[in-house]
Each structure stands twice: as structure tokens, then as C-alpha cells.
Amino acid sequence: MNKTIGLLFIAMLFLACQQSNQIKKQEALYKLHCASCHVAPSIQSLPKNIWAEAILPDMGARMGIKDSSYNPMKGLSFRDQEAVLKTGIYPLKPIIGAEDWALLKSYIIDNAPDSLVSTAPEVDTSTLTSFETIPISLDKNPGTFITYLEYDKEKNTLKNGTIMGGLFEYDFASKKNERLGNFETGVVDYDEKDSIAYVTEVGKLDPSEIASGAIVKKKGPSETRLKNTLHRPVHNTVYDFDGNGKDELVVCEFGNLVGELSILIENEQGAYDKKTLLAQPGAIRTLVEDMDNNGLADIIAITSQGDESMTILYQEKPLEFRAEKVIRFSPIYGSSWFELVDYNKDGFKDIITVNGDNADKSYVHKPYHGMRIHINDGNNNFEETYFYSLNGATRLLARDFDQDGDIDFALISTFPDYDKKPELSFVYLENEEASNYQFKSYTIKEHALGRWFLMDAGDVDRDGDLDIVLSSFSYVFTPVPDTLSKGWNEGSIDAIILENKLK
């Protein structure tokens, strides 16, 4: 009897060792294959069904695993398929064995939760009364597809571009939206400096590997389409980095599977030479600031699409940049925008980010979406000191709207929970105690007038305080109630002014 018990104990011990070794191997496989080019996401950050139905099939395809139930080329044109194949993202031969792939999948599914539960406290919001909502109709057409929005302080106008390639200027005094030009694809940026304007066309708006974006240079009536091929550019910063009197163009080529942050440098012939600054997709926005106080302007960039991060590109010599990632996020956070402000007034620029792009394979309401404040220690090391939870947060303004000496925030959520909390598509955070991060949250009664997509601030009514302008985008990326989508597509409201009543 004792011998039987002993053999049973040995068998159990052997089985436990086997299971322990298997778990260690699964953990090693996860770290190897899920953290090779970006921060490894927490398995608990997505529910089982999203992992099983969306993430793992594409993950397998990226490791050369053939699965009859999933084809990453499905629905793509032959030209798109060719472009995807050239990226090498989906290898023709497996880079992981079938047994290891099975172990990796089971490890993820076994450890993933059935659903996501928010640990953030429920935020109470009040109705915003310090701003008055004024609707704007830019044209007589139903629906709205604004892809570019920017307030012009000097002219007191609103530059706006559409997915159809139209570029316009709305005059607040006359309430007329005058056409400035027609372009081949959607207008996503417009920069005007020293009588020269640069219009950025996105090319193909939907995810694609086809590089068909462009920048058009305008000087008076003359237009020149730069010959540089751009992969879904979404933002352009115009700046003379080397001080030679010629502006460089820092272009966020968002791309899709691949993309880059590039700089276009004008040569002696008047053409532009292209130089890659970051060889990764998802570049969204750049700002210029001398972050290391060496007298040369640096570039601060936010990227999504995999290696979600904030990068400072230090200009060490004229047009010679050294990239340093100073903040990194999980690849499923959906990094969308950032602002550079001295939040705590210590003389160093801090970074405010919003994460919440949810129009991808992992669509589910995510409790880690929201706004984050990252404080600079003076050496460009950034610590996250505050998080405001907001599903689908996509845009951010950091301004002293109430002129009390601290930074307030205006936030857009393009992907809120439209069924339960539709009012959270726009949130205003009034800073009540900056040092302790005490904010009061407000929403607007007219939240359902549009699907808020872009935002800017300016003194629209010229009374000495900052107003906010929100623009809508009728296209439905993700599930929303039929009543809302019908109202957006059939309505005539393109934007709203939130007129500050401080003065």
C-alpha cells in the first residue's frame, strides 16, 4: 500500500513538473513573440472572444501560420494584395512550429478574462454652463465628412478640409464657407507660412499599403504637387530646422502595416529629398520644441499602430536627429493625440496624451482608454501622474480656458459607449486644484448633434477668452444606435462652437 502511494506521489510530482515546464515555455513564447517589436500587452487587457476571433488569427498570419478560417488578404484588390506581400508582414513560411503555436494560443486563451471590468472610479459629470453651444452648417449637404480642422487666429476663420478633397475657409463674421481649392483625395492638413501653403492629401483613407498620399505646394495661384510618394500622411509640420531660410516638412505617414515619420528637405533644384526619421507605422502628430536646450529645435512625435509611443527626436546637428522613446504604451491602447505644456509650472515641458482609437480588430470598451498626464523630471524622463478614464478618447486640448492660472482640458471621445454614456463624446475638465489633480467634469446637452472627430480652440467671438470648435464625421466606424447614425447622416450640423462665457 505504501509503495502504491509512493508511486502515485512520484507520478503527481512528475506531472506537476511537466505542467510547470509547459507554463514556463508558454510564458517564454509569449515574451518572445509578443514583445519583439513593441510592449507586450497584458493578456488581461482583452477578453477571450477578442483574442480568439480577432487578435490570434492575425497574429498567427504574421508568423506564417496558415489558417483556412482567416485570410488577411480577404477583400483586398490585387494591387493591395501585392503591396501587402511586399511588406513581408505575413511571411510565406512559418516562423513558429505548430506545437509552439498551439501552446501560445492556449496560454493566452486560458489567461484572458471573459470580459473587461473597469477599476477606475465612476466619474460624476455636470452639464457645462460656462460655454454656450452654437451649431454651424458649413454647407447644405446632409452628413459631414471633415478630415481637417484648424482655427486661424489672424483671420478669425476656420480652415476645414473634407474627405472628398475640398479645402475651405469658414468666416465667423459672414458665416460663409468659401472654397480655397479642390484636391485629388481627402485633405488632412494645411500649413501656410511666408505666402507659401502646403496641402496634405491622405491618399487612400481606409487602411491600405498603397502609398498614394501627397503634398501640394501653393504659392499664389500656382500649385506644385511634390513628387514624393507618401503612405497615408495625416499631419505635416513646416519648420526651418537648419536655419537656411528653407522650410523642411516633417510628415506623419500613418501608413497601415508599415509607415514612417519622414522629413522632406528642399534641395537646390527646388525638389524635396526624403529622409526617414522613424521607420514605423502610426505616426499621428509632431510638435517642435528644443527639449534638451542645445539651441536646436527637436521633434516630439506620437505613434500608434503597434509600437505605441512618444518619441523625442533630438537635433544634435543641423538636420541630424537622434530618436529616443520616452513613453511607451501597450499596442492596443489606441494612442491618438498629445499636447506639450508645462503643467506643474517648473519650467519643463510635460506631455499630455489621449488613448482611445477603437476602430480596429480589438473593438471593445476599454477601461484603460483616457487622458494621461506625464510629468517631466527636468531630464526628459516622464512619469505618469494622473489618469482620467474615458472610453474612446481621441482628441485633446490643454488650455487655461477659465483664465485662473492652471491648465484645463477639453476631450473628444469618438468611440464612447453610445448606448449607455453618449454624453461622454465630449468632456470638459475644469482644473480645480492642479497640484492634487482635482478636476470637475462637464458634458454638453447637445452631445448628439454629431460624432465628434476633430477639435481646435480660439477666440472666435473676439471677447478675450478661448472658445472651442468641434467638427463631426458622419461615417460610422463602430456600432452606434440607429437613431444617432441616422441623425448624423441626414442632419445639416457640421460643427459646433462652444462659446466661452467667461467674458
N, C-alpha and C positions, 0 to 999 in steps of 0.2 A: 504493500500500500504506500509506504513511504517512498519507494522507488518510483512509483507512478506519479506521485505528487512532485517529486524532483524533476522528472522528465517534463511534466506539464509546465513547471516553473521555467525550465530552460527554454521550452518552446515559446512560452509567452515573452520571455526576455528577448529571444531571437526575433520574434515578430515586432516587438517594440523597437528594437534596434533598426530593423528594416524600415519601419514607418518613420522613425526619426531621420534616418539617412535619406529617405524619399522626400521628406519635408525640406531638409537642408538643400537637396538638389533642386527642388521646386523653387525655393527662395533664391538660389543662385541663378537659376534660369530667368526668373523674373527680373532680377537686378541686371543681368547681362543683356537681355533683350528689350527691356522697358526703360532703361536709363542710359543707353549708349549715346543718345544724341539730345536728350532733354531730361528734366527732372522726372523721376519715376512717380507716376500718380499713385496715390493711396488707393488700394483696391476697394476700400470702403467708401470712396468718393463717387461711385456709380453703382446703381442697383444691378442685380443679377441679369435681368432681362436686357438691359442696355449692353452689358458686357457680351452676353451670349448672342444677341441678334445684330449688333452693330459694330462694336469695337473689335471683338475677337476675329470675326470673318475678315475684316480689313487688315488687321494685324497679321493674320496668317498669310494673306496675299502678299504683304510686304516682306514676308520671309520665304516667299516662293512656294507656299503650300497651296496645292490645287484643291479647290472645293467646288463641287458641282452646284452647290446651292448659292454660291456667291461669285459674281464676276465683276471686278472693279471697272471693266470696260463697258458694262451694260448701258445702252442708251447713248453712247458716245459716237460721234461721226468718225469716219475712217481717219480724217485729219487729226481729230482729237486723240484717237487711239494711238496713232503714230507718235504724237507729241508726248503722250504718257509713257510709251515704251522707251523713248529716248531719255527720259529722266532716270531710268534704272531703279525707280522706287519699288516696282514689282518685279523682282528677279525671275528669270525663266527657270532657274534651278533652285531647289530648296536650300536654305542656309541653316536649317534646323532639322534634326531627324524626326521621324513620325512619332517615336516613343516619347522623345523630349517634348514635342508639341502637345501631345496628349496630357503629359504631366503638367505642363504650364497652364493649359486650359482648365484642367480640373482644379488646380491650385487657386486660380483666380475665381472660378465659379463657387468653389467651396467657401472662400473667404469673403465674397461680396455680400452685402446686405440685401434683403428683399426689397427695401425701399430706403430713401434718404430721409433722415429726421434732422430738422434744424435744431441746433443748440443755442442759437442766438436768441436773445430775449425779444418778445413781441414789442414792436415799436408803436407807440401811440402817435397818431398824426392829427393835426388840426387843419381846418380849412384856411388857406392862405388869403389873408385880407389886406396885407401890405402891398400887394400888387393887384392891378385890375387887368382882367383878360380882354383883349381886343382881337377878334378874328380878322384874318386877311385872306382875300381871294386874289390870287395872282393872275388868274385867267378865268375864262368862262367854262372851261372843260371840267367834267366830273373827275374825281380822283386826283391824286397828286403823286409825282414821282421825282421829287427834288433830291439830287445827289450831291449838290454843293450849296453851301450857305455861308455867307460872311458879311458882317456889318462893316460898312465903310464910314469911318469916323469923320473924315474930312468932308465928304459929300452928304453925309447923313442919308445914305441909301443902303439897300440890301442887295448885294450881289447874289444871284442864285442860278444854278445850272440844273438841267434835267437829264434823265436817263436817255431821252431822245436826242441829245446833243445840242439843246438850246442853251444859250447863255443870256441872262437878263440882268437888269438893274431896276429894283423897285424903289421909287421915290416916295418917302413917307409923307411929304407935303402934298404932292399932287395925287398920290395913291395910284400911280401908273407904273406898270412893269414893262419897261422898254427893252426890246431885244438888242443885244450887243453883237450877236453872231450866231451862226449855225455851224455845228461841227459834226464829224462823222459818227462818233459814238458818245456815250454819256460823259458829261462834264463833271469832274470830281474836284477840281481845284482851279483857282485863278489867282495869279500873282502879278501885281503891277508895280514897277519900280523904274524911276527915271525915264518916263514916257514909253517904256517897253513893257508889254504884258505877256504872260506865259499862261496858256490854257492847257490844262492836263485832261486828256481823254483816257478813260479807263480801258477802252477796247471792249473785250467781252466781259460783261458784268458778272455773269454766272461763273462758278468755278470752272477753270479751264487751264490747260497747259499751253494754249496758243497765245503767243505774245503779239497782241495787236493794239496795244495802247500807244499813245504818242503825246508829245508836247508840241503845241503850235505857238510860235513866237510872233507877236503882233507889234508892229510899230506904225502907228497911224493906220492908214487903210491897208498897209502891206502885211501879208501873212506868210510865214515860212513854217512849213511842217518839218521839224527836226528829223533827221534820218535815223536817229537811234531807235531801235526796237525796244519797247518796254512791255513788261509782263504784268498786266493788270495794275498799273500805277494808281494810287489812291491819294497821294499827298506829295507836294513839291515845296521845298524851301529854297528861296532865292537869296544868296548871300555871297559877298566878295570875301572869301576866306583868306586869300593870299595878298589882298590889298593892291592888286594890279589894275584896278578900275574895271575889271570884267567880272560879272557875277557868275558864280557856279550854281548849279541846280542839284539839290540833294533830293533824290526821287525815291519814295517808298513804293517799290514794286511788290505789292502784296503777293502776287502770284497765286499758286494753289499748292500743289505738291512741292514745287520748287518756286523760288522767287529770290529777291535780293534787295538790299539797300544800296543804291548806287549814287555816284556823283558824276555829273556831266560838266566837263571843263572845256571852255571855248578855246579853240586853237587859233593860230594866226590866219587861217583861211576863213574863219567865221563859223566853221562847223564845230561839233562838240565831240570830244573824246570821252568815252565812258569808262569809269573805274568802279569796280565792286568794293564796297565798304564792308558789307556783311553778306555772306553767301548763305542766306537762309530765308525761307518764305515768311510772310505775315507782317512785314513792316507796315505800320499804320500812320505814324506821325513822328516828326522830328522837330526839335526846338534848338536854338543856337544860344550858347552861353559859355563864358570862359570859366569852366568848372575847376581848373587847377591853378588859376591866377598866373598863368605864364605869359599873358598878353596876347594869346592866340585863341580865336573862337573855337569852341568844341561843339560837337553834335550830340544831342541826347535823343535816343530813339526807343520807341516801344515796338515790340514784335509779338505776334500771335502765331497760330498755325504750327504747333509743335513745341519748339524751344521758346516758350513764352517768357519774355524778359524785358528788363530795362537795361540799355547799354549806353555807356558814355564812350564816344569816340574822341579821344584826346588828340588835338592837333599839336604834334610835337615839333614839326617843321612845316612851313607852308605847304598845304595840301598833302601832308603825310600824317595819317591818323593811326592811332593805336586803340583797338577796341577792348573795353573791359565791361563784362556783365556785372552790374552792381545789384540787381534784383532779379530773381528767377521765380517763376510760378510753375505750378503743375500744368501740363499741356491741355488739360480740359477746363481751365479756368475761363477762357474766352476773353483775354486781355483786349481792351477796346480803346482806351484813351488815357491821357495823362496831362497833368499840369505841373509846372515848375514854379513854386512860390516859397518864400521864407515864412513858413507857418508860425514858427516859435520866435521869430524876430531875433535870431542870434547871429545874423549876417551870412548864413549859409543857405543855399537853395535846397529845399526839401521837395520830395516827389509825391504827388497825389495820383493814385491810379484808380480806374474802374475796371472790373472784370465782369463779363456777363453776356458776351456774344454766344447765343444759343441756337444758331441756325446751322447745326451740324449733325453728325451721326449720333451724338450723345444727348439728344434733346430730352431734358427732364428738368424740373425746377430744382435749382442747386443752392443749398444754404450757404455755400462759400462765395457766391456772387455778391458783389457790392463794391463799396469805396474803401480804399486803404490809404492811410497817411503814413509815409515813410520819412522819418526824421534823419537828417544828415548830421553826422558827428563832427563835421568840420574837415574830414579827410575823405569825403565821398563814400563813406560806409553808411548804409541806410538801414534803419531799424523800423519795422512795422510797429507803430504805437497805437493805432486806432483802426477799427474795422466797423463799417456800417453795412449791415446785411441788406441787400436789395437784389431780388431776383432779376436777372437780365439787364443789369446796369451796363450802359453802352456809351454814355457821354457825360462830361463833367465840365463845370465852370467853377473856378475858385476866385472869388472877388469879395471885396468888402461892400456888399450891397446896402447894408444899413448904416455905413459910414461911422461905425463905432470903434474902429481901430483893429478889428480882427477879421479873419477870413471866414466867409460864409460859402456855402456850396449849393449849386443847382445841379441836379442829377436827372438824366433821362434813363428810363428803362424801356428798351424796345421789345423786351421779352418778359414782361411781368406775368403774374398769374391773372390773366384777363377774366377768368371765371370767378375767382374769389376776391382778388385785390386789384381791380382795374385802375383804381385811382393812383396806384404806385407807379404808373407810367411816367410821372414827373414828381420829384420830391425836392423841396427846398429845405435846406438845413441852416437854421439861424444859429450862429455861434454865440452861446451864452456865457461860456467860461472856457477860453481857449486852452489854458494850461491843463485842465482836467478833462478836456474833450467832451464838454457838455453841450449838446445841440438840441434844439427843438425842431421837430419835423413837421412840415406842412405839405399838403397836396392841394390841387385845384379842383373846383367843382366841374370845370369844363374839360376834364381829362379825356372824355370820349370823343372829342372833336377830331382827333387824328391819331395815327400811330406815329408817335414822336420819334424822330430819327436823327435830326441834326439840331444844333443849338449854338447861339452866339449872344453876346451882350454888348450894349452900347446905350448912349443917352439919346434914345430915339426922339423923345419929346423935348429935348434941349432944356431941361429944367434943372440940371446939375446932379442927377443921380443916374445910376445904371439900370436900364431895363433889360429884359430877357426876350429873345426871339426863339421860338420853337418851330421847326418845319416838320411836315408829315410825309410819310411814304406809304402809299396805299397797298403796295404789294404785300401779300400775306406770306411770311416766311415759315411760320409755325401755326399750330392750331389756335384759332380765336373764335369767340362766339359769332354766329352768323349775323346777328344784329349789328355788331361792331364793323365787321368787314363790309357789309352792305352799306352802312353809313359812310365809311371811308371812300368806297369806290364810287358811290353815287353823289356824295356831297361836294360842295364847292369850296370848303375851307382848306387852304394850302398851308397856312401857318398861323400862329397867334403871337401877339405881343403881350408879354406880362409887364405892364407899365408900373414902374415903381412909384408908389405914392408917398415916398419919404419927403419929397419937396413939391 
